[in-house]
Amino acid sequence: MTYLPETPERVALREAVAAFAKKYGHEYFAECARSGRKTDEMWLEAGKLGFIGVNLPEEYGGGGAGMYELSIVMEEIAAAGTGLLMLVVSPAICGNVIARFGTDEQKQTWLPGLADGTKTMAFGITEPDAGSNSHQITTTARRDGSDWILNGRKVFISGVDQADAVLIVGRTEDSKTGRLKPALFMVPTDAPNFEYTQIEMELVNPEKQFQLFLDDVRLPADALVGSEDAALSQLFAGLNPERIMAAASAIGMGRYALAKGVAYASDRTVWKVPIGGHQAIAHPFAQGKIQLEMAKLMMQKAASLYDAGDDWGAAEPANMAKYAAAEAAVALVDHAVHSLGGNGLTTEYGLAPMLSLARIARVAPVSREMVLNFVSQTSLGLPKSY
């Protein structure tokens, strides 16, 4: 596959999103987090401008583009210090899954709202006792007449308090073999017997994490998204975009830290020389820039393959991009904070919250170790280690 400079349309999109995000900036994001407000103004304006639904089909109010364009939106918003986590979840995971596998009625009901930001959807896969091992998911769905009954627990689910529904990964029983197989269900957040509690986190972030409790949640037949028998392929349709967007977010955070660090190192003078003139300061920033650009290329490769319909081909670069972007972001944030000295921990410079936010990129949505397992086994053909 040949990689060319971004098209004029993509350049224009990047510039428009950057200008929009700059208008809000890290100060707005941090103030919302500290005061307990949501970033509703920014989210709804982004939807009105067509940024949130840029990847969704035009016939349902989207931009008709793809994950490449949505990753531009995520990267530029994060680079302004205003990373919106729900961009990863609502249009990228849930929007793509519904657009590709939903019924006409499901698409009409959900996609226009997901595209313009007036509706949001969370995604529930992680469980307390399953973690990265999705084969051990215990949330089950059984039929009761034409309805479904869901039971289970989910943990570290983002933005449930601002979502209209959660796309839940459950398991149904194969009538022939008795084995459990994955399936996807849309669960309204106001459904009877569906409850959620906030998990207290040491993060300066307006978007919160939740634990979910599903105790005999009754859903109509049309809550099932796609086929009972095709959920694994449907998961790829959601998890590859999740990794692409996680990479875009980490690249944006890395750019934010790099810009802050370089500006300070260019201005701060000690013993008549700007500290950026010293290799101990300059070289880690240069290394970080190189690593970010390499991660970005891998992310663009993954997005291009996904947009071409190659889910399996996109899996390797999507995981690699997520890994590389997270490592680069964590290193850049750490070096920027260290280079600013005490100023790196002040509210004024806005870097300290990035220490924990960037660290998330190494852990979620898949840990760096599980990415290495994937590459070891899938790319290199080495024996499975677990």
C-alpha positions as CSV (number, residue, x, y, z in Angstrom):
1,M,0.0,0.0,0.0
2,T,1.3,3.4,-1.0
3,Y,1.0,6.3,1.5
4,L,0.7,9.7,0.0
5,P,0.4,13.2,1.6
6,E,-3.0,13.8,3.0
7,T,-5.6,14.9,0.5
8,P,-6.7,18.6,0.5
9,E,-10.0,17.5,2.1
10,R,-8.2,15.8,5.0
11,V,-5.8,18.8,5.4
12,A,-8.9,21.1,5.6
13,L,-10.5,18.8,8.1
14,R,-7.4,18.8,10.3
15,E,-7.1,22.6,10.2
16,A,-10.8,23.1,11.0
17,V,-10.7,20.7,13.9
18,A,-7.5,22.2,15.3
19,A,-9.1,25.7,15.2
20,F,-12.2,24.4,16.8
21,A,-10.3,22.6,19.6
22,K,-8.1,25.6,20.3
23,K,-11.1,27.7,21.0
24,Y,-11.9,25.5,24.0
25,G,-8.4,24.4,25.0
26,H,-7.0,22.6,28.0
27,E,-8.2,25.2,30.5
28,Y,-11.9,24.5,29.5
29,F,-11.3,20.7,29.7
30,A,-9.6,21.0,33.1
31,E,-12.2,23.3,34.5
32,C,-15.0,20.9,33.5
33,A,-13.2,18.1,35.2
34,R,-12.6,19.9,38.4
35,S,-16.1,21.4,38.7
36,G,-17.8,18.1,37.8
37,R,-19.3,19.5,34.5
38,K,-19.4,17.6,31.3
39,T,-17.9,19.0,28.0
40,D,-21.4,19.3,26.6
41,E,-20.8,22.6,24.8
42,M,-17.7,21.3,23.0
43,W,-19.3,17.9,22.2
44,L,-22.5,19.4,20.7
45,E,-20.6,22.0,18.7
46,A,-18.3,19.3,17.4
47,G,-21.4,17.3,16.4
48,K,-23.0,20.3,14.7
49,L,-19.8,20.9,12.7
50,G,-19.9,17.3,11.5
51,F,-16.7,16.2,13.3
52,I,-18.2,13.5,15.6
53,G,-20.0,11.7,12.8
54,V,-17.4,12.2,10.1
55,N,-17.0,8.4,9.7
56,L,-20.7,7.5,9.7
57,P,-22.8,7.1,6.5
58,E,-24.2,10.2,4.8
59,E,-27.7,8.7,4.5
60,Y,-27.8,8.7,8.3
61,G,-26.5,12.2,8.9
62,G,-22.8,11.4,8.9
63,G,-19.9,12.7,6.9
64,G,-19.5,9.5,4.7
65,A,-15.8,9.3,5.4
66,G,-14.0,6.8,7.5
67,M,-11.7,6.0,10.4
68,Y,-8.9,7.9,8.9
69,E,-10.9,11.1,9.1
70,L,-12.2,10.3,12.6
71,S,-8.7,9.7,13.8
72,I,-7.8,13.2,12.5
73,V,-10.6,14.6,14.7
74,M,-9.4,12.7,17.7
75,E,-5.7,13.6,17.2
76,E,-6.3,17.3,16.8
77,I,-8.7,17.6,19.7
78,A,-6.3,15.7,22.0
79,A,-3.4,17.9,20.7
80,A,-5.3,20.9,22.0
81,G,-5.4,19.3,25.5
82,T,-9.1,18.5,25.2
83,G,-9.2,14.8,24.5
84,L,-12.8,13.6,24.4
85,L,-12.8,10.0,25.4
86,M,-16.3,9.4,24.1
87,L,-15.1,9.9,20.6
88,V,-13.4,6.6,20.9
89,V,-16.6,4.9,22.1
90,S,-19.7,6.5,20.6
91,P,-18.9,7.1,16.9
92,A,-15.9,4.8,16.5
93,I,-16.9,1.6,18.3
94,C,-20.7,1.8,18.5
95,G,-21.3,3.8,15.4
96,N,-19.2,1.6,13.2
97,V,-20.8,-1.6,14.6
98,I,-24.3,-0.3,14.1
99,A,-23.6,1.1,10.6
100,R,-22.1,-2.2,9.5
101,F,-24.3,-4.8,11.3
102,G,-27.4,-3.0,12.5
103,T,-30.9,-3.3,11.0
104,D,-32.4,-0.4,9.0
105,E,-34.5,0.5,12.1
106,Q,-31.4,0.4,14.4
107,K,-29.5,2.7,12.0
108,Q,-32.4,5.1,11.7
109,T,-32.9,5.2,15.5
110,W,-29.3,5.7,16.5
111,L,-26.9,6.9,13.7
112,P,-28.3,10.4,13.2
113,G,-28.0,11.2,16.9
114,L,-24.6,9.6,17.2
115,A,-23.4,11.6,14.2
116,D,-24.6,15.0,15.5
117,G,-23.8,14.4,19.1
118,T,-27.3,14.5,20.4
119,K,-27.1,10.9,21.3
120,T,-24.2,9.0,22.8
121,M,-23.5,5.3,23.4
122,A,-21.1,3.6,25.8
123,F,-19.4,0.3,25.2
124,G,-19.3,-2.5,27.8
125,I,-16.9,-5.4,27.4
126,T,-14.5,-5.4,30.4
127,E,-15.5,-7.5,33.4
128,P,-14.1,-7.7,37.0
129,D,-12.9,-11.3,36.5
130,A,-12.3,-11.4,32.8
131,G,-10.1,-8.3,32.1
132,S,-8.1,-8.8,28.9
133,N,-9.4,-12.4,28.6
134,S,-12.6,-11.7,26.7
135,H,-13.2,-15.5,26.3
136,Q,-14.0,-15.5,30.1
137,I,-16.8,-13.0,29.8
138,T,-19.7,-14.2,32.0
139,T,-22.4,-11.7,31.1
140,T,-25.0,-14.0,29.5
141,A,-28.1,-13.5,27.4
142,R,-30.9,-16.1,27.3
143,R,-34.1,-16.1,25.4
144,D,-37.4,-15.7,27.0
145,G,-40.0,-15.9,24.3
146,S,-39.0,-13.2,21.8
147,D,-37.1,-11.2,24.5
148,W,-33.6,-11.4,25.8
149,I,-32.7,-11.6,29.5
150,L,-29.2,-10.3,30.4
151,N,-27.3,-10.9,33.6
152,G,-23.7,-9.9,34.4
153,R,-21.2,-7.3,35.6
154,K,-19.0,-4.8,33.7
155,V,-16.2,-2.6,35.0
156,F,-14.3,0.4,33.8
157,I,-17.0,1.4,31.3
158,S,-16.5,5.0,30.2
159,G,-19.2,7.7,30.1
160,V,-22.2,5.7,31.1
161,D,-23.7,8.8,32.9
162,Q,-23.8,10.7,29.7
163,A,-24.9,7.8,27.4
164,D,-28.4,6.9,26.2
165,A,-27.4,3.3,25.9
166,V,-24.6,0.9,26.3
167,L,-23.5,-1.6,23.7
168,I,-23.0,-4.7,25.8
169,V,-20.8,-7.7,24.9
170,G,-22.6,-10.7,26.3
171,R,-22.6,-14.4,25.5
172,T,-25.4,-16.6,24.2
173,E,-25.7,-20.4,24.3
174,D,-25.3,-22.3,21.1
175,S,-28.4,-24.6,20.9
176,K,-26.4,-27.3,19.1
177,T,-23.2,-27.4,21.1
178,G,-24.2,-25.8,24.4
179,R,-21.1,-23.6,24.2
180,L,-21.3,-19.9,24.9
181,K,-20.6,-17.5,22.0
182,P,-20.3,-13.6,22.0
183,A,-23.2,-11.4,21.0
184,L,-23.8,-7.6,21.1
185,F,-26.8,-6.0,22.7
186,M,-28.0,-2.4,23.0
187,V,-29.1,-1.7,26.6
188,P,-30.8,1.6,27.4
189,T,-29.3,3.2,30.4
190,D,-32.7,3.7,31.9
191,A,-33.7,0.0,31.4
192,P,-35.2,-1.6,34.5
193,N,-32.7,-3.7,36.6
194,F,-29.7,-2.0,34.9
195,E,-27.7,0.0,37.4
196,Y,-24.3,1.7,37.4
197,T,-22.0,3.2,40.0
198,Q,-19.1,5.5,39.5
199,I,-15.6,4.3,40.1
200,E,-13.5,6.9,41.9
201,M,-10.4,7.6,39.8
202,E,-7.3,9.8,40.4
203,L,-7.8,11.4,37.0
204,V,-8.5,15.0,36.0
205,N,-11.1,14.1,33.4
206,P,-14.7,15.1,32.8
207,E,-15.5,11.6,31.5
208,K,-16.0,9.1,34.3
209,Q,-15.6,5.4,34.7
210,F,-18.4,3.1,35.9
211,Q,-19.2,-0.4,37.1
212,L,-22.4,-1.9,35.6
213,F,-24.9,-4.3,37.1
214,L,-27.3,-6.2,34.9
215,D,-29.8,-8.3,36.9
216,D,-32.4,-9.9,34.7
217,V,-32.4,-7.0,32.3
218,R,-35.2,-7.7,29.8
219,L,-34.7,-6.5,26.3
220,P,-36.8,-6.8,23.1
221,A,-35.6,-9.0,20.3
222,D,-34.3,-5.9,18.3
223,A,-31.8,-5.1,21.1
224,L,-29.5,-7.7,19.4
225,V,-27.1,-6.0,17.0
226,G,-26.3,-8.2,14.0
227,S,-26.3,-12.0,14.1
228,E,-26.0,-14.2,17.1
229,D,-23.5,-16.2,15.1
230,A,-21.2,-13.4,13.8
231,A,-20.3,-11.4,16.9
232,L,-16.6,-12.2,16.7
233,S,-16.3,-10.5,13.3
234,Q,-18.5,-7.8,14.7
235,L,-16.2,-7.3,17.6
236,F,-13.3,-6.7,15.2
237,A,-15.4,-4.1,13.5
238,G,-15.5,-2.3,16.9
239,L,-12.2,-3.1,18.5
240,N,-10.0,-2.1,15.5
241,P,-11.4,1.4,15.5
242,E,-11.0,1.5,19.3
243,R,-7.3,0.8,19.0
244,I,-7.0,3.3,16.1
245,M,-8.7,6.0,18.2
246,A,-6.6,5.2,21.3
247,A,-3.5,5.7,19.1
248,A,-4.9,9.0,17.8
249,S,-5.6,10.2,21.4
250,A,-2.1,9.2,22.6
251,I,-0.5,10.9,19.5
252,G,-2.5,14.1,20.3
253,M,-1.5,14.0,24.0
254,G,2.2,13.5,22.9
255,R,1.9,16.5,20.6
256,Y,0.4,18.6,23.4
257,A,3.2,17.7,25.8
258,L,5.9,18.2,23.1
259,A,4.6,21.7,22.2
260,K,4.5,22.7,25.9
261,G,8.0,21.3,26.5
262,V,9.6,22.8,23.4
263,A,8.1,26.2,24.0
264,Y,9.4,26.2,27.6
265,A,12.8,24.9,26.6
266,S,13.2,27.5,23.9
267,D,12.4,30.4,26.4
268,R,13.8,29.3,29.7
269,T,17.3,30.5,30.0
270,V,19.9,29.2,32.6
271,W,23.5,30.5,32.6
272,K,22.8,32.6,29.5
273,V,21.7,29.6,27.3
274,P,18.1,28.4,26.7
275,I,17.8,24.9,28.2
276,G,16.7,23.6,24.9
277,G,20.2,24.1,23.7
278,H,21.4,21.2,25.9
279,Q,21.2,17.8,24.4
280,A,19.9,16.2,27.6
281,I,16.8,18.4,27.1
282,A,16.7,18.4,23.3
283,H,17.4,14.8,22.3
284,P,14.4,13.2,24.2
285,F,12.1,15.7,22.6
286,A,13.6,14.9,19.2
287,Q,13.2,11.1,19.9
288,G,9.6,11.7,21.0
289,K,8.9,13.5,17.8
290,I,10.3,10.7,15.7
291,Q,8.3,8.1,17.7
292,L,5.1,10.0,17.3
293,E,5.5,10.3,13.6
294,M,6.2,6.6,13.2
295,A,3.2,5.8,15.4
296,K,1.1,8.1,13.3
297,L,2.1,6.4,10.1
298,M,1.1,3.0,11.6
299,M,-2.2,4.5,12.7
300,Q,-2.9,5.8,9.2
301,K,-2.1,2.4,7.8
302,A,-4.5,0.7,10.1
303,A,-7.3,3.3,9.4
304,S,-6.7,2.9,5.6
305,L,-7.0,-0.9,5.8
306,Y,-10.1,-0.7,8.0
307,D,-11.7,1.8,5.7
308,A,-11.0,-0.5,2.8
309,G,-12.9,-3.3,4.6
310,D,-10.0,-5.4,5.7
311,D,-10.8,-6.0,9.3
312,W,-8.2,-8.7,9.8
313,G,-5.5,-6.8,8.0
314,A,-6.2,-3.7,10.1
315,A,-5.7,-5.6,13.4
316,E,-1.9,-5.8,13.3
317,P,-1.2,-2.1,12.5
318,A,-4.0,-1.0,14.8
319,N,-2.4,-2.8,17.8
320,M,1.1,-1.7,16.8
321,A,-0.1,1.9,16.5
322,K,-1.8,1.9,19.9
323,Y,1.4,0.4,21.4
324,A,3.8,2.8,19.7
325,A,1.7,5.9,20.4
326,A,1.2,5.1,24.0
327,E,4.9,4.6,24.6
328,A,5.8,7.8,22.8
329,A,3.1,9.8,24.7
330,V,4.2,8.5,28.1
331,A,7.8,9.3,27.4
332,L,7.1,12.8,26.1
333,V,4.8,13.8,28.9
334,D,7.4,12.6,31.5
335,H,10.2,14.5,29.8
336,A,8.1,17.6,29.4
337,V,7.2,17.6,33.1
338,H,10.8,17.0,34.0
339,S,12.2,19.7,31.7
340,L,9.8,22.3,33.3
341,G,11.0,21.4,36.8
342,G,8.5,22.7,39.4
343,N,6.5,24.4,36.6
344,G,5.7,21.0,35.2
345,L,3.5,20.3,38.2
346,T,1.7,23.6,38.3
347,T,-1.8,24.3,37.2
348,E,-0.6,27.1,34.9
349,Y,1.3,24.9,32.5
350,G,-1.4,22.1,32.3
351,L,1.1,19.2,32.1
352,A,0.7,17.5,35.5
353,P,-2.8,15.9,34.7
354,M,-1.2,14.4,31.6
355,L,0.9,12.2,33.7
356,S,-2.0,10.0,34.6
357,L,-4.0,10.5,31.4
358,A,-1.1,9.5,29.2
359,R,-0.5,6.5,31.4
360,I,-4.0,5.2,30.6
361,A,-2.9,4.8,27.0
362,R,-0.5,2.0,28.0
363,V,-3.2,0.2,29.9
364,A,-6.4,0.7,27.9
365,P,-8.2,-0.3,25.8
366,V,-5.7,-3.2,25.7
367,S,-2.5,-3.4,27.8
368,R,0.9,-3.1,26.2
369,E,1.7,-6.7,27.2
370,M,-1.4,-8.1,25.4
371,V,-0.3,-6.1,22.3
372,L,3.1,-7.8,22.5
373,N,1.4,-11.2,22.9
374,F,-0.7,-10.5,19.8
375,V,2.4,-9.5,17.8
376,S,4.4,-12.4,19.1
377,Q,1.8,-15.0,18.2
378,T,0.1,-13.5,15.2
379,S,2.9,-11.6,13.4
380,L,5.8,-13.7,14.4
381,G,4.2,-17.1,14.7
382,L,5.6,-17.8,18.2
383,P,3.9,-20.2,20.6
384,K,1.1,-18.8,22.7
385,S,2.4,-17.8,26.1
386,Y,-0.8,-18.0,28.1
